[in-house]
Amino acid sequence: MRKVLFGLSLIAVGFIASCKEESNSGTSDDITGKTTQQVMMMRAWKTTSFKDSSENGTIETYDVCSRDDSYQFTSTTAYTWNDNSVKCNETDPSTSTGTWSMPDPTGKIVFIDNIKFLGNTVKWVVESMSATTIVLRFRGIDNSGKDITWRLTLSK
């Protein structure tokens, strides 16, 4: 009888362990089969870099205090911004909300807060995306006719 109970106990433990592994798989970094929109909504993303390319070359425009801020795309139309541990200005709020959209959830075009550049809405293009990093790019022409590129890097 002890052998039967022991055997059943082992089966039960094995079953519980296998269920536990499956529940952990939902938190993995696997983006296989996910749309661009789903990947953007899968976690809070830190704003690790904002580079501006112009005639002066490529320069990092984010202060160190902004590099720990995060965006959580909470729905297909809203996000929450968090000013995490290092604040640039003590009087600024710790959290804020905004809007974002994608004309096609599987596509590469992203609009955030209807930001304008010389009167036109900034259309971000998903330049690259992985489970740990998203790079958004905007390319435009400034008032003097020069080509500029902005790159916003979001990281896990």
C-alpha positions, -999 to 999 in steps of 0.1 A, spaced: 0 0 0 29 24 8 43 18 -27 10 28 -43 7 59 -21 43 68 -28 38 63 -66 6 84 -65 24 111 -46 52 112 -72 26 115 -100 8 143 -81 41 162 -75 51 158 -112 17 170 -123 18 201 -100 54 209 -112 44 206 -148 14 229 -143 37 254 -125 61 254 -155 32 262 -178 20 291 -157 56 306 -158 57 304 -196 32 333 -197 59 356 -183 86 346 -207 102 369 -232 90 349 -262 73 372 -287 67 345 -313 32 349 -328 26 383 -311 16 414 -330 36 446 -327 8 460 -306 8 430 -282 46 432 -277 43 469 -269 16 461 -243 34 431 -228 53 450 -201 64 484 -189 92 497 -211 120 520 -198 130 549 -220 167 543 -221 176 566 -250 164 594 -273 189 602 -300 185 631 -324 204 630 -357 209 663 -375 237 682 -391 254 682 -357 256 644 -357 238 620 -335 234 632 -300 218 617 -269 191 641 -257 178 623 -227 191 633 -193 202 605 -170 171 613 -149 148 604 -178 164 571 -185 145 552 -158 111 565 -168 87 539 -181 58 535 -204 31 509 -198 8 506 -228 -22 496 -209 -47 493 -238 -47 498 -275 -53 536 -269 -38 545 -235 -5 544 -217 7 552 -182 40 570 -178 60 566 -146 88 588 -134 106 560 -115 133 565 -90 153 595 -104 132 626 -110 144 654 -132 123 680 -115 109 673 -80 77 692 -87 68 670 -117 42 643 -112 53 608 -106 28 593 -131 8 605 -160 -14 591 -187 -15 596 -224 -28 582 -257 -12 561 -284 -25 542 -314 -15 519 -342 -35 520 -375 -26 483 -379 -18 462 -348 5 440 -369 22 470 -386 51 493 -379 34 527 -375 29 542 -340 14 575 -329 21 587 -294 1 617 -279 -4 632 -314 30 649 -310 35 675 -338 67 683 -357 64 715 -378 26 711 -378 25 675 -388 17 645 -365 48 625 -357 46 591 -372 69 567 -353 81 537 -372 91 505 -354 127 502 -365 134 471 -345 116 450 -319 126 421 -296 113 409 -263 137 432 -245 140 463 -268 119 484 -290 134 511 -312 110 537 -326 122 561 -354 109 594 -367 124 610 -398 115 645 -409 127 677 -425 134 707 -403 127 743 -411 160 747 -429 153 717 -451 177 694 -434 169 657 -427 166 648 -391 160 614 -374 149 607 -339 154 573 -323 135 564 -291 148 532 -274 125 514 -250 140 485 -230 129 458 -206 
